[in-house]
Amino acid sequence: MIEKIYGGIEAGGTKFVCAIGRGREILEKTVFPTTSPDETVQKAIHFFQNSNRLNRLAATGICSFGPIDIHRRSATWGYITTSPKNGWSNIDFAQRVHRQLKVPVAFDTDTNGAALGEYVYGAARGLDNFVYLTVGTGIGGGGMVNGKLIHGLVHPEMGHIRIPHDWKEDPFPGSCPYHGDCLEGLASGAAMELRWGLPPEKLPLNHPGWELEASYIALAINNFICNTSPERVIVGGGVVKNPVLMPAIRRRVERNLNKYVRSDAIIKDIDNYVVLPALGDLTGVIGALELAKRIELNYKRETI
């Protein structure tokens, strides 16, 4: 019996990662910059159409930056909706992929997809309640509650929570076109570049911007701990690749909580409570492959 393979698209604000594989095994992969919607989505579709494995593709999963429409009964299911990314609002994405590839398509946020990948194969294995936060060009969050990805009215928008902003310490007004100084507006990679004049990867390790960044991310994590009581917090994205940042975040999370949340996971083992993704840069696309596997199984049940 030939083992089924799946397609995965991790759609980020800076780059797209497309893969064909099964589980953690990647058989084919490509990475390309996020440009205009039409060019970028079509390039992703062409990756699958040009593969000699296309006829074995059972389903495709898409993990996308948002906001997105995740409700299948909606006329705009599969759309990127009110995205702050210039030119990407009201974009037909998942339906277009479905029409051209003619396979079942799963659609969720990039952070929920990454959370699923870490749940099955990575840092959240064995946990039913956790948060996945990504800090890159933008900021987003997802995760699981009682073993299920977080969905509701729409989906989590953890990057747009409001956090304390000391205008004297940080007079930067924020970069979010919708909210100004929300979390994403203050702490995303795009915000850091606007504030300091350099992208995060070019800031020196001893630059004061890193302590400010740690402060904002820790405040957000403290909110998520108090709101959802996660068993672990996973922080991914390009910004946290700076080796000085995660230790500073952990220190501030502990300090802000002030032992109010009485858990040894935080008080005695913070290094294993606020962690990096175990799957590294493949977290999102592996999550997309897992989404594809799950939607294909659901299609099977619906047609039996």
Beta strands, then each sheet from edge to edge (+ up, - down):
strand 1: 5-11
strand 2: 15-22
strand 3: 25-33
strand 4: 57-64
strand 5: 79-80
strand 6: 91-92
strand 7: 105-109
strand 8: 130-135
strand 9: 139-145
strand 10: 148-149
strand 11: 233-236
strand 12: 274-275
sheet 1: 3+ 2- 1+ 4+ 7+
sheet 2: 5+ 6-
sheet 3: 10+ 9- 8+ 11+ 12+
end
